[in-house]
Amino acid sequence: MRLSLDLAASVFPRLQQALQTEARVQLELFWLRDPRRHAVLELRMQGHWPVQCQRCMETMDLVVDESVRLHLLQAEADVARLDENEDYVVLDEQGELDLPEVVEDELLLCLPLVAKHEHCDEAMPLVSAEAPVVEEKKRPFAGLADLRNALQRDQDREV
Ligand SMILES: [Zn+2]
């Protein structure tokens, strides 16, 4: 299921309060099942939001183009089924999702902590708080199995 929306930012009170000016939000929502059959909500958020540059105090155009995948969990404990880097929301007792609330939370995350023009930012570069963490899955015994198979093949050949 897919839903496309083009909304005024004022639909979201907390976002409106942060922006303090008229803006629009384009949303695309997809409900899907991932390969493990988990229910997932994929949310794409786009917009050009006028925000104030915190260095020169002029208005700047913040280009928002973010996507998130949220696993829809029946209970907090289900988080054990997810990988560490997977996002999720927990449904309420009725198994329902407060969609406007969830979407607004995600929209607020699109706002930078401190908005700055790129050219205004050069003097003092910020270190991204969201540097991707590359984590390799450790399978300590996989190498052993390969080794054993290789040895086995060698032995078979000798026989
Ligand atoms: Zn600026």
Boltz pocket constraint, residues with backbone or C-beta under 6 A from the ligand:
constraints:
  - pocket:
      binder: B
      contacts: [[A, 53], [A, 54], [A, 55], [A, 56], [A, 57], [A, 58], [A, 116], [A, 117], [A, 120]]
      max_distance: 6.0
